[in-house]
Amino acid sequence: MYKLTRTAATAAMGVAMALALTGAGAVVTVATASAAAASEAGAQGWEFAGSYGTQQECVAAGDAGVSDGSWAEYRCALFEARWDLMIPA
């Protein structure tokens, strides 16, 4: 239940920040191997995989997981001053 709550909160925070920062509907906190697939998937179906101090660290960890076949796509979302790595559930 904690993962679901955290995932929903992370997604909501990302969308709110994107709207506040850009004034548009684009989510600027998402880095993914497949941007189209991530936008279609929405917040459901994702689980927390790690927390990082910078977006670059999160993206590097996500890319490493894609490279070694652990997952096909990922998201890095800013949540409570940390970058959370989200992977498909």
C-alpha positions in Angstrom: 0.0 0.0 0.0 2.9 2.3 0.8 4.3 1.9 -2.7 0.9 2.7 -4.3 0.5 5.8 -2.2 4.1 7.0 -2.8 3.7 6.3 -6.6 0.4 8.3 -6.7 1.9 11.2 -4.7 5.0 11.2 -6.9 3.0 11.4 -10.1 0.7 14.1 -8.7 3.7 16.2 -7.6 5.4 15.8 -11.0 2.3 16.9 -12.9 1.8 19.9 -10.5 5.4 21.0 -10.8 5.3 20.7 -14.6 2.2 22.8 -14.8 3.6 25.3 -12.4 6.9 25.6 -14.2 5.9 25.4 -17.8 2.2 26.4 -17.8 1.7 23.4 -20.2 0.6 19.9 -19.9 4.1 18.4 -20.4 5.6 16.5 -17.4 9.2 17.8 -17.1 10.1 15.5 -14.3 10.0 12.4 -16.5 13.0 10.8 -18.1 12.3 7.5 -19.8 13.6 5.1 -22.4 10.2 5.3 -24.1 8.5 8.6 -23.5 5.4 7.7 -25.5 4.9 4.4 -23.6 5.4 6.2 -20.3 2.8 8.9 -21.0 0.3 6.2 -22.0 1.0 4.1 -18.9 0.2 7.0 -16.4 0.9 6.6 -12.7 -0.6 3.2 -12.3 1.6 0.2 -12.9 4.8 1.8 -11.7 6.8 0.9 -8.5 9.5 2.7 -6.6 13.0 1.3 -7.3 15.3 3.9 -5.7 15.9 7.5 -4.6 18.7 9.7 -5.8 20.1 13.1 -4.9 20.2 14.4 -8.5 18.3 13.8 -11.7 21.5 12.8 -13.4 22.1 10.0 -10.8 18.5 8.8 -11.3 18.8 8.8 -15.1 22.1 6.9 -14.9 20.6 4.2 -12.6 17.6 4.0 -15.0 19.8 3.7 -18.0 21.9 1.0 -16.3 18.7 -1.0 -15.7 17.7 -0.7 -19.3 21.2 -1.7 -20.4 21.3 -4.8 -18.3 17.7 -5.8 -19.1 16.2 -5.3 -15.7 13.5 -3.1 -17.2 12.6 -1.7 -20.6 11.6 1.8 -19.4 11.7 4.0 -16.3 10.8 7.4 -14.9 12.7 9.8 -12.7 10.3 11.9 -10.7 11.1 14.7 -8.2 9.5 13.9 -4.8 10.4 15.7 -1.5 13.7 17.1 -2.8 14.9 13.6 -4.1 14.7 12.0 -7.5 12.7 8.7 -7.3 13.4 6.0 -9.9 10.1 4.4 -10.9 10.0 1.2 -13.0 7.1 -0.8 -14.4 5.4 -3.0 -11.8 
